[in-house]
Amino acid sequence: MKATALWKSRMPGIFSGSFLFAVGDRTVCFAGDRGLETLFAADGDGRLLWRYSFASGEHGLFFPFEDHVYLDGQRAVCIAVANGRVVAERQLDSELTQQRPSALGPLFLRGPLISATGLVGLAPITLETQWEWPDVNCIARGHWLGRAERGRPIAFTRIPDLLQVEVDPLQLPFASGLESMFVSERGTWCSFGPRERAAVQLPSGRIVWRAEEDEDGHHRILWSTDRFAYGGTAQLSAYRLEDGGVEWRQTSPGLLSMHAAATPNYGFVVVDKRQLHRVDLRSGQFEGKFQSPADIIGVAAVGDRRAVIGTSRDLIGVGFD
């Protein structure tokens, strides 16, 4: 399979990495330069469609949720991806730091990252407060917040009704890293630790499966679907969420980075910083290789045969045919 550059587009600033997302056939990204930061969207040919600029520090992070993107800070902002129009703004009584969205909508820490006092869920589009929770040591996955700390019960909190479930910490591995824990679409909270992996059914708290990692195991999950979790460093592995078993393992052509994206059948992974590979998720087969002119620090999947990568200055559309 041949991988080629379809287009190349200069960003309106310097891309710091990771915050590159596909929303439909559009790519949304965040870049900054000389005290000005810009949220912008490009179409399938790399043409800049719209931009939203603001002073550096006014907003820190953005995440998409459905057809809109959300900015944090003292003033929360909701922007339509289709045309860049500001749909809603909300001046807040304290700074909010955005986290990965929950299943209900945008999610924020109340306060700066190092001194946050709670979690806040805002409603999509309207930005009204849906729920609040005082424990900042939680991560949101699906309709649940999870907390895993050594020496304390593993606690799960359902949102928005805040139902709580606790599990004996001896029954689940302690997972390091946010990407190691997630909730499948079937309501199973999966945890991947450095030596073992396990899953608990919510809200019952019942342990569904538990398995040890072998010497080639890992605890970094790159992405997941409703049936599988995929991850690795020196090799890519697919884990079945129904029983925790290994569907396949495939040795990587090099070191896998944290930058990855996927469609239901294909994944796009970065190898040795500058190579983009497509992977058939049904078999684990690596297909095609695109050599980037600079380090790849963001990836978005826009279809089974198309991906967009971000370097520090450029967006590049890549085709696999």
One Martini backbone bead per residue (centre of mass of N, CA, C, O) as a GRO file, in nm:
protein
  321
    1MET     BB    1   0.097   0.035   0.021
    2LYS     BB    2   0.039   0.377  -0.048
    3ALA     BB    3   0.183   0.683   0.083
    4THR     BB    4   0.053   1.023   0.059
    5ALA     BB    5   0.057   1.355  -0.006
    6LEU     BB    6  -0.223   1.573  -0.057
    7TRP     BB    7  -0.145   1.806   0.156
    8LYS     BB    8  -0.034   2.146   0.259
    9SER     BB    9  -0.061   2.348   0.568
   10ARG     BB   10  -0.024   2.645   0.716
   11MET     BB   11  -0.021   2.761   1.019
   12PRO     BB   12  -0.144   3.018   1.254
   13GLY     BB   13   0.122   2.894   1.392
   14ILE     BB   14   0.217   2.705   1.671
   15PHE     BB   15   0.230   2.366   1.733
   16SER     BB   16   0.225   2.177   2.046
   17GLY     BB   17   0.017   1.943   2.044
   18SER     BB   18  -0.254   1.687   2.019
   19PHE     BB   19  -0.470   1.926   1.935
   20LEU     BB   20  -0.617   1.708   1.708
   21PHE     BB   21  -0.925   1.701   1.518
   22ALA     BB   22  -1.197   1.515   1.395
   23VAL     BB   23  -1.496   1.670   1.240
   24GLY     BB   24  -1.572   1.487   1.029
   25ASP     BB   25  -1.424   1.659   0.746
   26ARG     BB   26  -1.278   1.812   0.981
   27THR     BB   27  -1.008   2.012   1.111
   28VAL     BB   28  -0.900   2.072   1.446
   29CYS     BB   29  -0.698   2.344   1.587
   30PHE     BB   30  -0.400   2.461   1.778
   31ALA     BB   31  -0.238   2.789   1.772
   32GLY     BB   32   0.071   2.987   1.832
   33ASP     BB   33   0.179   3.351   1.831
   34ARG     BB   34   0.283   3.629   1.977
   35GLY     BB   35   0.033   3.624   2.199
   36LEU     BB   36  -0.137   3.442   1.992
   37GLU     BB   37  -0.433   3.247   1.963
   38THR     BB   38  -0.562   2.965   1.749
   39LEU     BB   39  -0.865   2.853   1.637
   40PHE     BB   40  -0.908   2.598   1.377
   41ALA     BB   41  -1.031   2.511   1.040
   42ALA     BB   42  -1.023   2.239   0.804
   43ASP     BB   43  -1.053   2.088   0.519
   44GLY     BB   44  -1.002   1.814   0.299
   45ASP     BB   45  -0.775   2.031   0.149
   46GLY     BB   46  -0.657   2.246   0.378
   47ARG     BB   47  -0.856   2.470   0.406
   48LEU     BB   48  -0.923   2.757   0.559
   49LEU     BB   49  -1.232   2.839   0.721
   50TRP     BB   50  -1.155   2.922   1.026
   51ARG     BB   51  -1.111   3.164   1.303
   52TYR     BB   52  -1.008   3.187   1.663
   53SER     BB   53  -0.890   3.459   1.846
   54PHE     BB   54  -0.653   3.509   2.127
   55ALA     BB   55  -0.509   3.564   2.407
   56SER     BB   56  -0.265   3.452   2.576
   57GLY     BB   57  -0.431   3.263   2.846
   58GLU     BB   58  -0.743   3.275   2.815
   59HIS     BB   59  -0.694   2.991   2.687
   60GLY     BB   60  -0.585   2.646   2.706
   61LEU     BB   61  -0.823   2.445   2.606
   62PHE     BB   62  -0.961   2.192   2.379
   63PHE     BB   63  -1.280   2.027   2.289
   64PRO     BB   64  -1.475   1.804   2.138
   65PHE     BB   65  -1.848   1.790   2.088
   66GLU     BB   66  -1.952   1.679   1.833
   67ASP     BB   67  -2.025   1.994   1.657
   68HIS     BB   68  -1.831   2.112   1.887
   69VAL     BB   69  -1.631   2.352   2.058
   70TYR     BB   70  -1.429   2.399   2.366
   71LEU     BB   71  -1.345   2.657   2.591
   72ASP     BB   72  -1.157   2.773   2.843
   73GLY     BB   73  -1.155   2.947   3.151
   74GLN     BB   74  -1.320   3.234   3.253
   75ARG     BB   75  -1.434   3.185   2.948
   76ALA     BB   76  -1.667   3.008   2.806
   77VAL     BB   77  -1.674   2.834   2.479
   78CYS     BB   78  -1.893   2.788   2.192
   79ILE     BB   79  -1.822   2.622   1.873
   80ALA     BB   80  -1.891   2.586   1.546
   81VAL     BB   81  -1.751   2.387   1.306
   82ALA     BB   82  -1.891   2.470   1.037
   83ASN     BB   83  -1.835   2.823   1.093
   84GLY     BB   84  -1.720   2.951   1.379
   85ARG     BB   85  -1.953   3.010   1.557
   86VAL     BB   86  -2.068   3.164   1.837
   87VAL     BB   87  -2.306   3.016   2.050
   88ALA     BB   88  -2.151   3.041   2.340
   89GLU     BB   89  -2.117   3.222   2.655
   90ARG     BB   90  -1.932   3.214   2.985
   91GLN     BB   91  -1.904   3.378   3.271
   92LEU     BB   92  -1.692   3.311   3.541
   93ASP     BB   93  -1.605   3.283   3.890
   94SER     BB   94  -1.394   3.074   3.770
   95GLU     BB   95  -1.157   2.888   3.662
   96LEU     BB   96  -1.136   2.663   3.380
   97THR     BB   97  -1.023   2.323   3.316
   98GLN     BB   98  -1.001   2.118   3.063
   99GLN     BB   99  -1.131   1.804   2.976
  100ARG     BB  100  -1.230   1.524   2.887
  101PRO     BB  101  -1.515   1.430   2.783
  102SER     BB  102  -1.807   1.321   2.847
  103ALA     BB  103  -2.114   1.182   2.759
  104LEU     BB  104  -2.261   1.477   2.826
  105GLY     BB  105  -1.993   1.663   2.797
  106PRO     BB  106  -1.827   1.906   2.908
  107LEU     BB  107  -1.516   1.916   3.108
  108PHE     BB  108  -1.408   2.048   3.436
  109LEU     BB  109  -1.193   2.223   3.624
  110ARG     BB  110  -1.187   2.398   3.925
  111GLY     BB  111  -0.935   2.553   3.820
  112PRO     BB  112  -0.632   2.493   3.825
  113LEU     BB  113  -0.459   2.207   3.802
  114ILE     BB  114  -0.289   2.239   4.089
  115SER     BB  115  -0.577   2.388   4.238
  116ALA     BB  116  -0.820   2.224   4.229
  117THR     BB  117  -1.179   2.179   4.365
  118GLY     BB  118  -1.320   2.040   4.104
  119LEU     BB  119  -1.594   1.921   3.914
  120VAL     BB  120  -1.742   2.019   3.587
  121GLY     BB  121  -2.056   1.999   3.413
  122LEU     BB  122  -2.149   2.098   3.095
  123ALA     BB  123  -2.365   2.192   2.868
  124PRO     BB  124  -2.436   2.166   2.564
  125ILE     BB  125  -2.411   2.494   2.420
  126THR     BB  126  -2.520   2.647   2.692
  127LEU     BB  127  -2.325   2.606   2.961
  128GLU     BB  128  -2.467   2.470   3.177
  129THR     BB  129  -2.492   2.335   3.480
  130GLN     BB  130  -2.517   1.986   3.563
  131TRP     BB  131  -2.255   1.925   3.753
  132GLU     BB  132  -2.084   1.840   4.070
  133TRP     BB  133  -1.743   1.757   4.203
  134PRO     BB  134  -1.494   1.747   4.465
  135ASP     BB  135  -1.316   1.528   4.315
  136VAL     BB  136  -1.005   1.559   4.135
  137ASN     BB  137  -0.916   1.234   4.139
  138CYS     BB  138  -1.063   1.213   3.853
  139ILE     BB  139  -1.198   1.033   3.579
  140ALA     BB  140  -1.358   1.045   3.265
  141ARG     BB  141  -1.595   0.783   3.156
  142GLY     BB  142  -1.854   0.842   3.015
  143HIS     BB  143  -2.086   0.805   3.298
  144TRP     BB  144  -1.800   0.814   3.460
  145LEU     BB  145  -1.618   0.829   3.760
  146GLY     BB  146  -1.269   0.771   3.846
  147ARG     BB  147  -1.081   0.628   4.135
  148ALA     BB  148  -0.716   0.569   4.172
  149GLU     BB  149  -0.568   0.483   4.486
  150ARG     BB  150  -0.347   0.411   4.702
  151GLY     BB  151  -0.520   0.264   4.981
  152ARG     BB  152  -0.793   0.297   4.824
  153PRO     BB  153  -1.083   0.280   4.713
  154ILE     BB  154  -1.243   0.215   4.427
  155ALA     BB  155  -1.416   0.481   4.267
  156PHE     BB  156  -1.755   0.539   4.149
  157THR     BB  157  -1.928   0.798   3.950
  158ARG     BB  158  -2.233   0.889   3.846
  159ILE     BB  159  -2.351   1.071   3.563
  160PRO     BB  160  -2.552   1.313   3.725
  161ASP     BB  161  -2.649   1.151   4.007
  162LEU     BB  162  -2.395   1.041   4.192
  163LEU     BB  163  -2.351   0.752   4.200
  164GLN     BB  164  -2.193   0.507   4.419
  165VAL     BB  165  -1.895   0.293   4.372
  166GLU     BB  166  -1.716   0.028   4.537
  167VAL     BB  167  -1.381  -0.121   4.522
  168ASP     BB  168  -1.155  -0.338   4.588
  169PRO     BB  169  -0.818  -0.278   4.534
  170LEU     BB  170  -0.733  -0.593   4.515
  171GLN     BB  171  -0.920  -0.646   4.239
  172LEU     BB  172  -0.749  -0.411   4.105
  173PRO     BB  173  -0.547  -0.248   3.915
  174PHE     BB  174  -0.308  -0.009   3.912
  175ALA     BB  175  -0.334   0.263   3.707
  176SER     BB  176  -0.118   0.429   3.487
  177GLY     BB  177  -0.266   0.666   3.350
  178LEU     BB  178  -0.533   0.783   3.172
  179GLU     BB  179  -0.514   0.574   2.921
  180SER     BB  180  -0.571   0.306   3.118
  181MET     BB  181  -0.876   0.418   3.137
  182PHE     BB  182  -1.212   0.289   3.065
  183VAL     BB  183  -1.534   0.292   2.903
  184SER     BB  184  -1.745   0.101   2.766
  185GLU     BB  185  -2.045   0.076   2.594
  186ARG     BB  186  -2.125  -0.166   2.815
  187GLY     BB  187  -2.022  -0.062   3.113
  188THR     BB  188  -1.704  -0.115   3.127
  189TRP     BB  189  -1.437  -0.092   3.345
  190CYS     BB  190  -1.108  -0.040   3.230
  191SER     BB  191  -0.782  -0.173   3.343
  192PHE     BB  192  -0.428  -0.087   3.278
  193GLY     BB  193  -0.153  -0.228   3.397
  194PRO     BB  194   0.184  -0.327   3.422
  195ARG     BB  195   0.076  -0.647   3.514
  196GLU     BB  196  -0.239  -0.588   3.474
  197ARG     BB  197  -0.586  -0.667   3.395
  198ALA     BB  198  -0.924  -0.517   3.419
  199ALA     BB  199  -1.288  -0.553   3.501
  200VAL     BB  200  -1.590  -0.355   3.571
  201GLN     BB  201  -1.920  -0.359   3.647
  202LEU     BB  202  -2.168  -0.112   3.580
  203PRO     BB  203  -2.308  -0.073   3.905
  204SER     BB  204  -2.225  -0.349   4.059
  205GLY     BB  205  -1.894  -0.418   4.084
  206ARG     BB  206  -1.825  -0.650   3.905
  207ILE     BB  207  -1.595  -0.878   3.814
  208VAL     BB  208  -1.529  -0.980   3.488
  209TRP     BB  209  -1.203  -0.948   3.457
  210ARG     BB  210  -0.865  -1.108   3.483
  211ALA     BB  211  -0.517  -1.032   3.390
  212GLU     BB  212  -0.201  -1.099   3.296
  213GLU     BB  213   0.092  -0.975   3.206
  214ASP     BB  214   0.343  -1.008   3.016
  215GLU     BB  215   0.668  -0.920   2.935
  216ASP     BB  216   0.523  -0.758   2.676
  217GLY     BB  217   0.369  -0.568   2.818
  218HIS     BB  218   0.137  -0.297   2.904
  219HIS     BB  219  -0.010   0.054   2.996
  220ARG     BB  220  -0.087   0.177   2.697
  221ILE     BB  221  -0.363   0.332   2.569
  222LEU     BB  222  -0.461   0.466   2.259
  223TRP     BB  223  -0.741   0.306   2.201
  224SER     BB  224  -1.106   0.256   2.165
  225THR     BB  225  -1.381   0.045   2.153
  226ASP     BB  226  -1.659  -0.161   2.205
  227ARG     BB  227  -1.444  -0.434   2.179
  228PHE     BB  228  -1.158  -0.277   2.189
  229ALA     BB  229  -0.810  -0.252   2.279
  230TYR     BB  230  -0.529  -0.032   2.204
  231GLY     BB  231  -0.167  -0.100   2.246
  232GLY     BB  232   0.173   0.038   2.300
  233THR     BB  233   0.532   0.042   2.202
  234ALA     BB  234   0.674  -0.219   2.048
  235GLN     BB  235   0.369  -0.314   2.039
  236LEU     BB  236   0.061  -0.414   1.905
  237SER     BB  237  -0.254  -0.451   2.079
  238ALA     BB  238  -0.551  -0.662   2.113
  239TYR     BB  239  -0.834  -0.630   2.329
  240ARG     BB  240  -1.085  -0.794   2.475
  241LEU     BB  241  -1.371  -0.678   2.653
  242GLU     BB  242  -1.524  -0.947   2.736
  243ASP     BB  243  -1.225  -1.103   2.862
  244GLY     BB  244  -0.916  -0.976   2.811
  245GLY     BB  245  -0.810  -1.090   2.566
  246VAL     BB  246  -0.596  -1.168   2.302
  247GLU     BB  247  -0.627  -1.119   1.962
  248TRP     BB  248  -0.352  -0.951   1.901
  249ARG     BB  249  -0.005  -0.930   1.790
  250GLN     BB  250   0.223  -0.657   1.680
  251THR     BB  251   0.508  -0.569   1.559
  252SER     BB  252   0.678  -0.289   1.548
  253PRO     BB  253   0.888  -0.092   1.341
  254GLY     BB  254   0.882   0.076   1.616
  255LEU     BB  255   0.826   0.340   1.811
  256LEU     BB  256   0.549   0.417   1.981
  257SER     BB  257   0.344   0.669   2.013
  258MET     BB  258   0.078   0.863   2.152
  259HIS     BB  259   0.004   0.914   1.857
  260ALA     BB  260  -0.341   0.853   1.770
  261ALA     BB  261  -0.588   0.699   1.543
  262ALA     BB  262  -0.943   0.609   1.454
  263THR     BB  263  -1.140   0.373   1.317
  264PRO     BB  264  -1.315   0.088   1.329
  265ASN     BB  265  -1.079  -0.059   1.117
  266TYR     BB  266  -0.857   0.179   1.152
  267GLY     BB  267  -0.522   0.277   1.218
  268PHE     BB  268  -0.309   0.556   1.333
  269VAL     BB  269   0.047   0.553   1.362
  270VAL     BB  270   0.338   0.650   1.538
  271VAL     BB  271   0.681   0.609   1.423
  272ASP     BB  272   0.965   0.741   1.512
  273LYS     BB  273   0.801   1.040   1.493
  274ARG     BB  274   0.787   1.030   1.134
  275GLN     BB  275   0.584   0.784   1.113
  276LEU     BB  276   0.298   0.679   0.922
  277HIS     BB  277   0.064   0.423   1.002
  278ARG     BB  278  -0.140   0.169   0.890
  279VAL     BB  279  -0.398  -0.031   1.061
  280ASP     BB  280  -0.542  -0.338   1.073
  281LEU     BB  281  -0.773  -0.421   1.326
  282ARG     BB  282  -0.836  -0.727   1.242
  283SER     BB  283  -0.499  -0.816   1.227
  284GLY     BB  284  -0.243  -0.595   1.266
  285GLN     BB  285  -0.163  -0.483   0.999
  286PHE     BB  286   0.084  -0.312   0.844
  287GLU     BB  287   0.005  -0.023   0.625
  288GLY     BB  288   0.203   0.165   0.522
  289LYS     BB  289   0.422   0.467   0.471
  290PHE     BB  290   0.482   0.790   0.615
  291GLN     BB  291   0.716   1.051   0.562
  292SER     BB  292   0.798   1.300   0.756
  293PRO     BB  293   0.966   1.617   0.773
  294ALA     BB  294   0.856   1.598   1.073
  295ASP     BB  295   0.746   1.584   1.367
  296ILE     BB  296   0.480   1.410   1.508
  297ILE     BB  297   0.209   1.581   1.724
  298GLY     BB  298  -0.048   1.483   1.544
  299VAL     BB  299  -0.370   1.299   1.501
  300ALA     BB  300  -0.620   1.239   1.239
  301ALA     BB  301  -0.920   1.071   1.149
  302VAL     BB  302  -1.108   1.088   0.816
  303GLY     BB  303  -1.070   0.779   0.748
  304ASP     BB  304  -0.958   0.482   0.622
  305ARG     BB  305  -0.757   0.664   0.396
  306ARG     BB  306  -0.744   0.917   0.604
  307ALA     BB  307  -0.512   1.169   0.727
  308VAL     BB  308  -0.397   1.397   0.986
  309ILE     BB  309  -0.106   1.587   1.041
  310GLY     BB  310   0.110   1.736   1.294
  311THR     BB  311   0.327   1.987   1.315
  312SER     BB  312   0.462   2.277   1.425
  313ARG     BB  313   0.348   2.422   1.124
  314ASP     BB  314   0.184   2.172   0.991
  315LEU     BB  315  -0.056   2.042   0.775
  316ILE     BB  316  -0.114   1.690   0.670
  317GLY     BB  317  -0.236   1.510   0.411
  318VAL     BB  318  -0.309   1.152   0.411
  319GLY     BB  319  -0.283   0.877   0.182
  320PHE     BB  320  -0.424   0.535   0.140
  321ASP     BB  321  -0.369   0.314  -0.173
   0.00000   0.00000   0.00000
